[in-house]
Amino acid sequence: MKAQPGSRMPVEEIAERFEQCVREPSMRSASAVLRITREQIHARGQLSIYPKLALWFLEGGVALLLASRFLPADTQKSVMPGALGALALSAILGYGAFTGREDRKASLLAEHEIYRLATEALDKIVAEPFPRKPLTREQVDTLKDLVKRSPTSMGIREFLNG
């Protein structure tokens, strides 16, 4: 059964697809690994941003509350709704981050595993000779992301640099 773009595949299914690509090393296989990696990381939603957003709104709300004490009374009245809104939004995002922490942890672990599997698969694919084609911008961005997460992978660096 083929997964729809944007839907989450289990890590085991991703590993199977990467193994299929490794068995037939080609530009098409390398492109498939990069596409699957990009889609699956995107499908997991990069949930690590929500706690950061909650903290930023909390800081902004507190800063506005503190700053409002030094403002004229008429300006205080216009700043107060913004400060209270930022604090309320911080509470909502914080609650969501707290209640979704297990899902977020599982998604982050899955992301790390996907990056590891992609690095291994691409290292094996690139080790075999095959005709290379120019990479798309999305492929280059995915490869750069993989290089950041796995700086010792010479195969990915070689593939990225042509």
N, C-alpha and C positions, 0 to 999 in steps of 0.2 A: 504494500500500500504506500503510495507516494504522499509525503507530508505536504501540506499547503504552505506556500511562502508566508513567513510571519508566525507560523504555529510552532510550538515547542515540540521537539523530538526528544525522546529519552536519550541520555548520553550513550547507552548501549547501541542504539540504532545509529547514532552518529559515528561511533567507532566502527560499526559494520560497513557503513558507506565509505568511510575513509579507507578501510581495508580493501574494498573493491577498487578504489582509485589507485591504491598502491600496487595492486596486482597488474594493472594496465597503465604503467607510467607514460604519460603524455601531457601535452599542454591542456588538453580537455580535462584530464584528471586533476591537474594542479588547479585549474580554474574552478572545478567542482568543489575541491576542498576549501578554497578561499570563499566561494559563494556560501557554502553550508556554514562555515565558521561565522561569516558576517551576519547571515540571517539568524542563526541560533543565538548569537550574543545579543542581537537586536531584539529577538523574541523574548528574551529574559528581562528586558526592560531596564537594565542598569539601575537596579533598585537602591544602590548605595547613595543616591542623591537625596532621598527624602529626609534622612536624619540631618544632612547638611543644610537643606532648605529650612528645616524647623529651627535649627540653631541660628541661621542668618536672620530669620524673621524675629526670633526672640531677641537677638542683639539689636536689631533695628528698632523694635518696639521699646526696649529698655532705653536705648539712646534717645529716642524721641521723647519719652517720658521725662528723662533727666534734663534734656535740653529745654523742654517746655517750661520748666521752673524759672528759666532765665529770660523768657520771652514776655512781651507785653500781654496783658490779659486778653485782648481781642485776638491776638495771634495764637495764644494758648488754646482757645476754643476751636480753632481750625486745625491745630496739630493733634489735639487729643483723639479725634476719631481715627486718624491714621495710626497713632501709637496703639490704640486699643485693637484696631483691625489687625495690625501686625502681630500683636500678642495672641489674638484669637486664632489667626492663621497658624501661628507657631504651635499652639496647643493642638489644633486639628492635625497638622502634619506630624507632630510629636506622637500623638496617640496612634496615628496610622503606622508610623515607623515602629513604635513599640509593639503593637499587636501583630504586625507583619514581620517581626524580626526573624522568626524561624523560616518563613518562606524566602526572605531576603538572604539568610545564611545559606540555605539550600541552593538558591540561584547563583550566588557568588561561588560556591564550591563547584557547581556545574560549569560555570564560566571558566574557572581555572582548569578544569578537566578538559573542556573543549579546546582551550588554547594549547594544552599539553598534547592532546591527540592530533591537533592540526599541525603542530610543529614536528612531531614524529612522522606523520604521514608525508608532509612536504619534504622533509629531509630525505626520506626514502625515495620519493618520486624524483626529486631533483638529482639524486645520485645516479640515475639512469640517463643515458643520452637520448634526447628527442628534440625535434625541431621546436625552437622557441618562437613565440609570437609576442608582439608588444603587449604590455599589460595595460588594462584599463585603470582609470583613476581609483575606482573602488578597490581593485585588486592591490594596487600599490598601497593604498591606505590600510588595508587589512594586513598586508605584509609588514608594513612599518609597525603596526600594533603588535604583531607577533614578534618582531625583532626586539621591541621594548620589553616584552614579557619573557623572552628567551634570548638574551644577548649572546649566548655561546653557540647558537645554532648557525653554523657556517653555511649550511645548505640554503637557508632562507635568505641570508645576506647575499649569497651568490645569485640566487634567483632574482632578488630585488635589484641588484646592480647589473643584471643582464649578463 
